[in-house]
């Protein structure tokens, strides 16, 4: 009985190997796809940087740039001399504005 179970397991492994092999693509195709994805991400990042610098108010720029540096709302509020809720409002408005601009 153990031999039959082992044979069955080998059949399953072989079947899974064949299915995964059929789903694989050539190395050239994967490289092309990844380079295309990298180009799209670079273009998106450059558009995002542009709109952060040119489409947001000065305070929204300061808040978003501080977030990108890893600061927390409380720290940003202390640096800018405003309340934490004001920083939160600037952040949400800036994100909403960037979302509108980047989805065009």
Residue, then its C-alpha position, 0 to 999 in steps of 0.5 A: x500500500x505504501x508503494x501505491x501512495x508513493x506512485x500516486x505522489x510522483x504522478x501529482x508532482x510530475x503533473x504539477x511540474x508540467x503545469x508550471x512549465x506550461x505557464x512559464x514564459x521565456x526569459x526574454x519575455x520576462x525581461x521585456x515585461x519587467x523593463x516595461x513595468x520599470x519604465x511605467x513606474x519611472x514615468x509615474x514617479x516623475x509625474x508625481x514629483x512634478x505635481x508635488x512641486x508644482x500643483x500643491x500649495x506650499x503647506x501641502x508640499x511641506x507636509x507631503x515632503x515631510x511624510x516622504x522623509x518618514x516624519x509622523x503627523x505629530x512631528x510635522x505639526x511641531x515643525x510647522x507650528x500648527x495642530x496635528x489635525x491641520x497637518x492631517x487636513x493638508x495631507x488628505x487634501x494633497x493626496x486627493x489633489x494628486x490622485x485627481x491629477x495622476x488619474x487624468 
